[in-house]
């Protein structure tokens, strides 16, 4: 059966007035400053959402996280609670893959709802989608909502993907930023967006998989890895990933037995510290014969810069690259 016609579970869209549960499957709410927490709560409530927090969301150990048991309880409670409409993760980190063997996937399948986050949440989201068929979402964390300037594009993307049913074109932001906004909200640097980087032409239709590259690779060879058959691969990484890191990690994915099922690739914007330039990325892509006939678009608004698009994991995306024109359409979300 083609993965495009394979049955998926689309969680119910939310609207203003929805009840959102905040959980910390990676790092703790205690890691955030009081100002950041207050700003995120205020913005979400002013928008019209009702909030609640997992019982263990503020527990914090030597790794700025909490026990597997605490995180699993809050995850399960969020899905079980009939009054909760959607789930936001606090922030990313390094350890959501610790949870995967302990999750009750049947519980999630019977109680489907939106769960949204990015970065290390890549492992959690892709595993849930793989095991249950539930579409999950790569998008803003709870902490992201504390941003006072430059959040408009992120909010619009969240609304289109998590609050509306219609398909939509993923347009580029007008400007972007790669500054530690949470340290000084008044001292911001916004950079004009030069648009999509077209690395390979072509057309593709597929179900989305992936996200943060180094985290997604943790699933390779496990029961939690989704099939790459008829897929659109999403890739991004943070400031710790230099061009040579990205190169070898992409090569590692290419070595997976079902990589030939990948129909297209979307690459998120690189942080400035990575020193990735368009010319370098072009050389990396062109040096891999397996990518020759796959449409590839980079500098897309997802990853560790801001603003941040919301993109479904397990949804259907269409890519079209003709000449110097690139289009990305989110069809099923």
BELHUFEN-V507616 format. One record per run of one state. SS is the DSSP state (alpha for helix, beta for strand, coil for the rest). FROM is the first residue (numbers start at 0). LEN is the number of residues. If there is no record, write none. Layout:
BEGIN
ss=SS from=FROM len=LEN
ss=SS from=FROM len=LEN
END
This chain:
BEGIN
ss=coil from=0 len=8
ss=beta from=8 len=1
ss=coil from=9 len=9
ss=beta from=18 len=5
ss=coil from=23 len=5
ss=alpha from=28 len=3
ss=coil from=31 len=2
ss=alpha from=33 len=14
ss=coil from=47 len=2
ss=beta from=49 len=4
ss=coil from=53 len=14
ss=alpha from=67 len=13
ss=coil from=80 len=5
ss=beta from=85 len=4
ss=coil from=89 len=6
ss=alpha from=95 len=7
ss=coil from=102 len=2
ss=alpha from=104 len=6
ss=coil from=110 len=3
ss=beta from=113 len=4
ss=coil from=117 len=3
ss=alpha from=120 len=12
ss=coil from=132 len=1
ss=beta from=133 len=1
ss=coil from=134 len=1
ss=beta from=135 len=3
ss=coil from=138 len=4
ss=alpha from=142 len=4
ss=coil from=146 len=5
ss=alpha from=151 len=11
ss=coil from=162 len=5
ss=beta from=167 len=2
ss=coil from=169 len=5
ss=beta from=174 len=3
ss=coil from=177 len=13
ss=beta from=190 len=2
ss=coil from=192 len=4
ss=beta from=196 len=4
ss=coil from=200 len=1
ss=beta from=201 len=11
ss=alpha from=212 len=7
ss=coil from=219 len=11
ss=beta from=230 len=6
ss=coil from=236 len=6
ss=alpha from=242 len=12
ss=coil from=254 len=4
ss=alpha from=258 len=3
ss=beta from=261 len=8
ss=coil from=269 len=2
ss=alpha from=271 len=3
ss=coil from=274 len=3
ss=alpha from=277 len=9
ss=coil from=286 len=2
ss=alpha from=288 len=3
ss=coil from=291 len=3
ss=beta from=294 len=9
ss=coil from=303 len=2
ss=beta from=305 len=1
ss=coil from=306 len=4
ss=beta from=310 len=3
ss=coil from=313 len=2
ss=beta from=315 len=7
ss=coil from=322 len=2
ss=beta from=324 len=8
ss=coil from=332 len=1
END
